[in-house]
Amino acid sequence: MKRLERRGASAIEFALTLPILVFITLAVVEYGTYFFQLTSVTNSVRDGTRLSVRSDDPVSTAETQTRKVLKGFGLDCDAIPSCQVTATVTTQASGYDTIRVVARFDYTQITGMVPAPEAVAAQMVMMVEP
């Protein structure tokens, strides 16, 4: 008799927990993708900046190398309309030059079910070798 009273309880429990499990899975996928892209942009900016500090044309070298590394990570700036890679050289008050490399693009959500940042961006500043 007790077995008949419990019939369907498992289905109800599953129906109550399924939305929570789906939300957690979507959040893991969404934030995993975002953090992969953030790490990729950070590494590409770092590589572009490091290569440019010893170059004769640091601005062009930094932008080209940053775009090249981004493409290696599967984030082709030519295919992403909002992608911007900029490098600027600034002379500091103490007489040395620094280069600042910035890469940024709008983050496109995969699921749209969880809140996520609007953009992926990274920057790096380094002293230019004389």
Steps between C-alpha positions, in 0.01 A plus 500: 500500500780743580657447158188626326505818708857585381431447133610803296705659779824453308354666191386798704839534671674482163265763355577734791879462479536496119475880450770557760730245339442648155573852628824388665609317183427805283689725742805271489498499119446878474763602752743236375479651153535853635807416710660316206456809284625730777811288551559488125476878467729554799763263361485652152541854635792385714670332203443800273642740758806288576589461134451869424728650766814404305360580156578794272126556447345404835142610423466296181682201649280498811173520307605239244629252759197546725263428210712201396489343847127571532445319171701206635255479791208492256403864552555654157475880530413527131192284560388681819353840403551657844863387537746783563874464547685824564857580598628841604847618591525769769806690617510518878618801703822321595595466132423138412225371271227255592271305274142421593321224312124462542278231349124504540191345343136452595422169664227306326315275742455137408187430699366839601352334809750626759640849558840547338738792437442708188861517381828313507797734541862500607786747504872497564753780545873450466811716467638518144864398470723782368 
